[in-house]
Amino acid sequence: MEDPETRELRIEEADRERAEREHARDAELSTEERTALRRADKHAYLREKLEERARSEEEG
């Protein structure tokens, strides 16, 4: 069973990723857009790692 903390962290990272991608779409400057996309990618990576952790917790 997935740890509640892992689940909450995974949801938070997904929300942050979504917000950064929206910020990138609304950015007026290309530097602002690139920064938001880098942040979104970081949150996507963290979310993926949390999904791996959740799978591991379910197997254990």
Secondary structure, 3 states (H helix, E strand, C coil): CCCHHHHHHHHHHHHHHHHHHHHHHHCCCHHHHHHHHHHHHHHHHHHHHHHHHHHHHHHC
